[in-house]
């Protein structure tokens, strides 16, 4: 198995880190941005960024979307749906039904 070469990078905030992919996201900045509480703190950084980019910052906003539409967002994978479903359930909310459901 080939080992990926990691390149030293410096983000705009001055953090240094190594990364083997083309992803420009600084892991230090990402950790600093992670919410301490709430449903956004329970999901992966790519999923959190995808939801935030779509304007979803609250569970009420999330409940306006269907599971299938959430899965279409870049950065959201199938393993995120159970965590999101559980967070919605805790607030007596659910995903909306898509037109194809």
TACOR-V961601 format. One line per field, one symbol per residue. phi: phi as a letter, one per 30 degrees, with the letter a starting at -180 (. if undefined). psi: psi as a letter, one per 30 degrees, with the letter a starting at -180 (. if undefined). burial: + if it has 24 or more other ideal C-beta (glycine too) atoms within 12 Angstrom, else -. Layout:
# TACOR-V961601
phi: ???
psi: ???
burial: ???
This chain:
# TACOR-V961601
phi: .dcddccdbbdddjdcacbccdedddddddddddddbjdddccdddddddddddicbbddddddcdedddddddjccedddeddddddedchbbdddddcd
psi: kkkkkkkklklffgkklkkflfkgkkfeeeeefkkfllfffflleeeeeeeefggjfleeeefflleeeeffkkfklfffeeeeeeeeefghllllklff.
burial: ------------------------+-------------++-++-+-++++++---+--+--++-+-+-++--+--+---++-+++-++------+------
